[in-house]
Amino acid sequence: MVNRYRFVGFGLLVCFGISLLSGCDIWDKMMGKKEEQPEVKRPAVSVETMRPLRREVVDYEEFTGDTNAVNDVTIQAQVSGILTKCDFAEGAFVKKGDVLFEIEPEVYQAALDTAIGNLESAKGELAVLKAREPQLRIERDRNAKLVQANAVSESDYDEAKAAHDECLAKIAKAEADILKATAEAQQASINLKYTKILSPIDGYITRKLVTEGNLIQDHKTELAQIVSHDPIYVHFYVDETTFLKLIENAKNQVAAGESPEELRIEFRLTNEKSWTDGAGNPLHAGTVRYADPQMDESSGTVLLRATCPNPPVVGGRLSQIIPGMMVHIRIPVTGRYSALLVPEEAFGTEQGTRILYVKDTEGKARVRRPELGPLQEDNMRVVRNGVEADDEVIVSGLLRLRPNIEVEAQETTLEKLRQGM
């Protein structure tokens, strides 16, 4: 009886195991086990590629600076008096020698006339004295002989000698008076010239700082200011590293048997976005002709000054650049060299590093981390290494790219790339 129950129990156990095995799928589903899904192949990303461009470039360093007048003169009177005339248009261009102001010339003309009269009077008196001197000298000498012969008294000789000595003293005084009167006449003549204030330079004159009718103090009252525009100075500071690059570039030119070129700068104004015009010529340029002989230790910079042409452009009356403007400057720190360039829009960023995607031979996007050079004016970036001339650089569709993703590439040109943006 017991054996029969054991047999039945064993049969039930086998049946339960079979049913358990057959219900694995149900159990897996109950336990949340996921079914293995077949791998889904991602579609290739459509991109555009272009090969790096090779051309000659120059490396520049950029700075900011300001413009200054080559000549800057403050007009002050050299004589005192009432300002009687202002003979110029405010803001106009004046030439050297133009009459700008006048200070009561009649007063100084009268002073000159008086000085000339005193001079002529002193000359007349000297002429009279010189005419008398020979006669008095003869009388003195005659009495000297007569006194030895006891023909005249000692007192007669003394009177004759005193008269001659007095004449000589008056002659000396008259000559001194003439020198003094001559100096006074010369000063009066100079003062009369100073009543007409002339422009000392060519340049543009400011507004009148004093108007007619005011009392002018010599060497104190400022009347106006004149500044020159053409040429104009551009001052800027370069750091020590850049300064050493400039010296190194000059040394390389000498080592190559070349004469070091003058250091040329290019600059643009705050409203100008490009460095060059449509033909590739600099908008503004100049030559560095002065460098401070020592470095500023507090800032580690050296002051450079460039001289730049600045002809009038506004109806021939005013130059585009005036003193006191801020300008953006770039200076070459290398000679021309051949380089590979990639459009700036082809670069992405990964953890703060600039990267490029390049299509490999398997049609996949590969990441490159190249060493970058300066950005060129046409928004092309110099790539020093990490990219070869025959690489297919991906220049569009960057947001959809991931490393090693398959791409479907179509080659483009820089012109088409820029037109499509």
C-alpha atoms as one frame of an Amber mdcrd trajectory, in Angstrom:
protein
   0.000   0.000   0.000   2.814   2.330   0.904   4.696   1.537  -2.288   1.652
   2.393  -4.315   1.491   5.846  -2.687   5.190   6.369  -3.357   4.735   5.530
  -7.008   1.844   7.980  -7.332   3.886  10.709  -5.616   6.816  10.155  -7.903
   4.532  10.387 -10.949   3.058  13.635  -9.728   6.546  15.047  -9.216   7.587
  14.142 -12.795   4.477  15.707 -14.220   5.049  18.861 -12.204   8.636  19.111
 -13.478   7.520  18.705 -17.097   4.891  21.336 -16.675   7.409  23.603 -14.977
   9.862  23.283 -17.860   7.144  23.848 -20.409   6.123  26.987 -18.512   9.532
  28.649 -18.490   8.399  31.278 -20.966   5.501  32.134 -18.739   7.782  32.219
 -15.733  10.286  34.435 -17.543   7.519  36.803 -18.492   6.253  36.791 -14.931
   9.757  37.580 -13.651  10.126  40.446 -16.142  12.928  38.913 -18.186  13.216
  40.706 -21.569  13.367  38.878 -24.792  16.548  39.337 -26.800  15.895  41.799
 -29.640  17.685  41.621 -32.950  20.310  44.376 -33.410  18.873  47.364 -35.311
  21.287  48.980 -37.714  21.246  52.794 -37.568  20.897  54.560 -40.871  23.937
  56.403 -42.161  24.042  60.155 -41.428  24.092  62.391 -44.470  27.011  64.818
 -44.308  29.132  66.998 -46.564  32.895  66.752 -46.725  35.721  68.731 -48.216
  39.450  68.357 -48.257  41.660  70.881 -46.423  42.799  73.811 -48.525  46.497
  74.546 -48.870  47.711  78.114 -49.260  50.305  80.563 -47.964  49.437  82.396
 -44.769  50.998  84.775 -42.262  50.498  84.545 -38.506  49.308  87.743 -36.858
  48.949  88.948 -33.289  46.102  91.344 -32.520  46.066  94.311 -30.179  44.113
  97.463 -29.467  45.607 100.936 -29.645  44.731 104.577 -30.102  45.478 107.314
 -32.598  47.468 110.453 -31.859  48.312 113.583 -33.820  51.848 113.889 -35.141
  51.643 117.636 -34.418  49.444 119.041 -31.669  49.830 122.738 -30.829  48.040
 124.849 -28.232  47.815 128.464 -29.397  48.716 131.045 -26.731  49.344 134.781
 -27.014  52.883 136.059 -26.502  51.731 139.630 -25.785  48.954 140.968 -23.558
  46.062 143.090 -24.715  42.507 143.067 -26.024  41.687 140.397 -28.598  40.461
 142.361 -31.589  40.203 139.731 -34.323  39.582 136.001 -34.835  40.150 135.283
 -38.504  39.313 131.588 -39.084  36.386 129.199 -39.354  36.125 126.846 -36.408
  37.094 123.284 -37.299  38.619 124.356 -40.613  41.934 123.301 -42.070  44.538
 126.055 -41.647  47.976 126.334 -43.189  51.227 127.304 -41.569  51.495 131.113
 -41.568  47.753 131.849 -41.722  46.669 134.756 -39.473  44.384 133.400 -36.756
  44.107 136.122 -34.080  45.052 139.794 -33.653  45.695 141.712 -30.408  45.439
 145.582 -30.661  48.402 146.167 -32.985  48.119 149.952 -32.776  49.277 149.911
 -29.144  52.397 147.958 -30.020  52.971 150.054 -33.140  53.080 153.132 -30.920
  55.561 151.426 -28.600  57.749 150.594 -31.578  57.612 154.183 -32.849  58.676
 155.451 -29.413  61.556 152.972 -29.250  62.727 153.987 -32.716  62.568 157.685
 -31.703  64.668 157.045 -28.628  67.189 155.170 -30.721  67.493 157.986 -33.244
  67.871 160.528 -30.449  70.673 158.494 -28.881  72.395 158.196 -32.241  72.138
 161.977 -32.769  73.641 162.742 -29.380  76.472 160.311 -30.022  77.219 161.992
 -33.333  77.493 165.396 -31.622  79.761 164.071 -28.914  82.027 162.308 -31.374
  82.309 165.536 -33.354  83.398 167.460 -30.244  85.842 164.860 -28.936  88.724
 165.560 -31.397  88.633 169.286 -30.632  88.671 168.695 -26.879  91.514 166.203
 -27.248  93.591 168.754 -29.207  92.911 171.413 -26.554  94.007 169.011 -23.800
  97.226 168.073 -25.609  98.071 171.718 -26.379  97.623 172.750 -22.751  99.802
 169.820 -21.699 102.700 171.235 -23.711 102.061 174.811 -22.592 101.997 173.890
 -18.935 105.469 172.374 -19.312 106.658 175.694 -20.788 104.929 177.598 -17.977
 102.797 179.327 -20.669  99.526 178.310 -18.985  98.625 177.414 -15.458  98.048
 173.931 -14.116  94.378 174.761 -13.648  93.973 175.533 -17.378  95.398 172.124
 -18.243  93.199 170.429 -15.667  90.084 172.086 -17.103  90.958 171.028 -20.633
  91.650 167.452 -19.536  88.396 167.297 -17.501  86.392 168.569 -20.482  87.855
 165.841 -22.707  87.304 163.116 -20.114  83.688 164.237 -19.675  83.137 164.036
 -23.427  84.541 160.493 -23.511  82.216 159.493 -20.658  79.239 160.956 -22.466
  80.235 159.104 -25.627  80.352 155.805 -23.693  76.959 156.552 -22.160  75.507
 157.476 -25.547  76.803 154.228 -27.030  75.208 152.294 -24.159  71.975 154.217
 -24.671  72.043 153.280 -28.324  72.472 149.600 -27.465  69.570 149.815 -25.041
  67.390 151.743 -27.482  68.256 149.236 -30.227  67.193 146.335 -28.018  63.987
 148.118 -27.050  63.212 148.835 -30.693  63.873 145.198 -31.617  61.639 143.979
 -28.775  58.928 146.437 -29.771  59.177 145.167 -33.351  58.885 141.563 -32.162
  55.916 142.416 -29.950  54.231 144.100 -32.888  54.659 140.891 -34.925  53.208
 138.900 -32.025  50.001 140.932 -32.201  49.212 138.830 -35.277  49.055 135.186
 -34.150  49.939 132.865 -37.031  49.332 129.162 -37.409  52.619 127.343 -36.643
  51.613 124.145 -38.503  49.231 122.757 -41.103  46.244 121.185 -39.385  42.669
 121.454 -38.202  41.828 124.185 -35.715  39.411 123.740 -32.841  36.686 126.086
 -31.722  37.602 129.512 -30.326  38.434 129.258 -26.643  38.334 133.071 -26.329
  36.253 135.514 -28.370  36.890 139.101 -29.481  36.885 141.782 -26.799  38.496
 139.698 -24.062  41.704 140.697 -22.313  44.492 138.292 -23.184  47.361 137.497
 -20.821  50.631 136.676 -22.563  51.811 133.051 -22.163  48.714 132.200 -20.105
  45.520 132.483 -22.126  44.824 129.531 -24.444  43.107 130.675 -27.632  42.680
 127.457 -29.670  44.345 124.176 -30.563  45.613 122.891 -33.911  46.084 119.190
 -34.642  47.490 117.557 -37.735  45.771 114.536 -39.329  48.003 113.362 -42.153
  50.037 111.383 -41.283  48.754 110.122 -37.950  50.338 108.104 -35.155  48.984
 104.781 -33.860  50.244 103.847 -30.384  49.868 100.341 -28.960  51.512  98.030
 -26.446  52.798  94.535 -27.265  53.538  91.855 -24.710  56.997  90.423 -24.188
  56.240  87.159 -26.020  55.095  88.981 -29.145  58.044  91.355 -28.998  60.429
  88.380 -28.935  58.585  86.827 -31.894  59.159  90.018 -33.870  62.854  89.975
 -33.030  63.095  86.286 -33.958  61.354  86.894 -37.276  63.835  89.670 -38.101
  66.763  87.392 -37.177  65.419  84.668 -39.466  65.263  87.125 -42.345  68.885
  88.097 -41.786  69.927  84.442 -41.538  68.204  83.784 -44.866  70.217  86.560
 -46.491  67.268  88.924 -46.621  67.068  92.483 -45.381  64.674  92.752 -42.443
  61.507  94.363 -43.674  60.033  97.353 -41.909  57.451  96.243 -39.397  54.107
  96.924 -41.039  50.819  96.990 -39.177  47.247  96.748 -40.367  44.389  98.231
 -38.413  40.662  98.774 -38.561  38.229 101.101 -36.867  35.540 100.026 -34.421
  32.839 100.067 -37.129  34.869  97.942 -39.551  34.605  94.150 -39.390  37.231
  93.203 -41.944  40.941  93.911 -42.139  40.986  94.211 -45.923  38.905  95.559
 -48.758  37.359  93.479 -51.529  40.681  93.290 -53.356  42.591  92.000 -50.346
  44.298  95.303 -49.583  44.505  96.508 -45.960  41.833  99.014 -45.012  44.450
 100.979 -43.068  48.168 100.368 -42.723  51.282 101.939 -41.324  54.925 101.372
 -40.447  56.371 101.077 -36.958  59.105 103.697 -36.693  59.483 103.929 -32.938
  59.696 101.499 -30.017  60.288 102.416 -26.402  63.883 101.570 -25.448  62.759
  99.754 -22.318  59.958  97.464 -21.221  57.346  98.479 -18.686  58.104  96.115
 -15.818  54.665  96.520 -14.233  52.780  95.340 -17.337  55.469  93.438 -19.243
  54.763  95.391 -22.421  56.603  97.637 -24.854  55.106 100.738 -26.468  55.271
 100.812 -30.281  54.323 103.740 -32.491  53.364 103.421 -36.147  53.151 106.272
 -38.630  50.162 105.915 -40.953  48.934 107.930 -43.958  45.568 109.551 -43.332
  44.476 111.747 -46.251  41.210 113.723 -46.176  38.199 111.762 -47.399  35.079
 113.722 -46.376  34.772 116.161 -49.252  38.485 116.832 -48.953  37.865 118.610
 -45.635  38.230 115.969 -42.951  40.133 112.730 -42.505  38.371 109.490 -41.582
  40.733 108.907 -38.669  41.106 111.625 -36.056  43.328 111.696 -32.956  41.939
 109.889 -29.931  40.201 107.021 -31.753  40.494 103.410 -30.621  41.697 101.020
 -33.318  42.157  97.253 -33.651  45.657  96.336 -34.802  47.273  93.219 -36.168
  50.976  92.755 -36.801  52.704  89.856 -38.603  54.880  87.684 -36.373  55.992
  85.229 -39.084  56.867  85.295 -42.725  54.657  83.602 -45.307  54.428  79.821
 -45.037  52.329  77.034 -46.588  49.559  75.675 -44.363  46.431  73.502 -44.441
  43.176  75.279 -43.656  39.769  73.969 -42.618  36.511  75.955 -42.389  35.899
  77.144 -38.847  32.329  75.816 -38.992  33.704  72.256 -39.294  34.968  72.256
 -35.713  33.107  70.865 -32.748  33.915  70.812 -29.052  34.451  67.876 -26.735
  35.206  68.570 -23.081  36.647  71.942 -23.964  38.806  70.586 -26.800  38.293
  71.513 -30.441  37.674  68.430 -32.571  37.093  67.517 -36.202  35.274  64.585
 -37.754  36.933  62.881 -40.695  35.356  60.218 -42.904  37.581  57.129 -43.006
  37.895  54.483 -45.709  35.095  52.425 -44.117  32.658  55.303 -44.380  32.669
  56.042 -40.651  33.174  59.291 -38.770  36.458  59.370 -36.897  37.382  62.020
 -34.326  40.549  64.072 -34.748  42.004  66.466 -32.199  44.316  68.621 -34.315
  46.747  71.321 -33.240  45.178  74.570 -34.350  46.746  77.722 -35.717  45.268
  81.211 -36.133  41.877  81.963 -37.625  42.117  83.669 -40.985  40.015  86.608
 -42.086  37.843  84.416 -44.344  36.934  82.238 -41.316  39.369  79.485 -42.287
  41.402  77.925 -39.473  45.054  76.907 -39.851  45.588  73.265 -38.813  49.208
  72.638 -37.878  48.936  68.853 -37.529  46.365  66.090 -37.020  44.853  66.436
 -40.498  46.323  65.464 -43.846  45.773  67.105 -47.214  43.790  64.128 -48.575
  41.514  63.723 -45.533  37.780  64.078 -46.086  36.819  66.522 -43.348  33.133
  66.539 -42.414  31.872  70.123 -42.599  28.104  69.766 -42.084  25.667  67.677
 -40.047  27.922  67.819 -37.000  25.073  67.775 -34.471  24.037  64.274 -35.569
  27.515  62.816 -35.526  28.956  60.411 -32.991  32.358  58.724 -33.092  32.459
  55.715 -35.426  28.961  56.308 -36.799  28.428  55.496 -40.454  28.080  58.498
 -42.730  26.846  59.022 -46.231  29.123  61.743 -47.515  28.815  64.117 -50.410
  31.870  66.195 -51.304  31.327  69.956 -51.443  33.334  73.142 -51.955  33.891
  76.103 -49.675  31.742  78.302 -51.885  28.798  75.898 -51.770  29.236  75.409
 -48.023  29.098  79.133 -47.379  26.176  79.663 -49.731  24.136  76.978 -47.972
  24.606  78.504 -44.520
